[in-house]
Each structure stands twice: as C-alpha cells, then as structure tokens.
Amino acid sequence: MSVKEQVLQAINRLPDDINFRDVTEEIAFLAAVREAEQDIEQGRVITNEQMKARIGEWTAS
C-alpha cells in the first residue's frame, strides 16, 4: 500500500470534527511507525537489557 493510501485511510478513520493538528499528529504517528519498522528490518535494534543499561548510565551521575 502506498503512503498516500495509508494517509487517506487514516484520515477516513478519524472523526469528522478533527482539526489540522489532529491530522498532522496522525500522519506523524504513521511516519514514526514506518521508521521503526525500517529500523527493525535493518537490524537497528537493541535488547531491553541493553536499554536498561544505557538508562542506568544516564541516571548514574
């Protein structure tokens, strides 16, 4: 499915009383999900344990 088709489907699912900000937030969400899917496909992921260790390093100071 093309990006245009995905956006149109998302807009059609939204209620009629939405504003422009609602639409842009929905499109931004779709873009973020697609970017995450691409990261997963390309192996750019870390385990929960690795992330916990990173957070521990950030908060250790």
C-alpha positions in Angstrom: 0.0 0.0 0.0 1.4 3.4 -0.9 2.0 6.2 1.6 -0.8 8.2 0.1 -3.2 5.3 0.5 -2.2 4.8 4.1 -2.7 8.5 4.9 -6.1 8.6 3.2 -7.2 5.5 5.2 -6.0 7.1 8.4 -7.9 10.3 7.7 -11.0 8.4 6.8 -10.9 6.6 10.2 -10.7 9.9 12.1 -13.9 11.6 13.3 -15.4 14.4 11.2 -14.8 17.1 13.9 -11.0 16.9 13.8 -8.7 19.8 13.3 -5.5 20.2 11.2 -3.3 19.4 14.3 -5.1 16.1 14.7 -4.4 15.2 11.1 -0.7 16.1 11.3 -0.4 14.1 14.6 -1.9 11.1 12.9 0.4 11.4 9.9 3.4 11.9 12.2 2.5 8.7 14.1 2.2 6.8 10.8 5.7 8.1 9.8 7.2 7.1 13.2 5.8 3.6 12.9 7.2 3.2 9.4 10.6 4.4 10.6 10.5 1.9 13.4 9.6 -0.9 11.0 12.6 0.1 8.8 14.9 0.1 11.8 13.8 -3.4 12.7 14.2 -4.7 9.1 17.7 -3.3 9.0 18.7 -4.7 12.4 19.0 -1.4 14.2 17.6 -2.7 17.5 18.8 -3.3 21.0 17.6 -5.6 23.7 15.6 -4.4 26.8 18.6 -5.3 28.9 20.9 -3.1 26.7 18.4 -0.2 27.0 18.2 -0.6 30.8 22.0 -0.4 31.0 22.0 2.7 28.9 19.4 4.4 31.1 21.3 3.3 34.1 24.4 5.1 32.7 22.4 8.3 32.0 21.0 8.4 35.5 24.1 7.3 37.4 25.5 10.8 37.7 
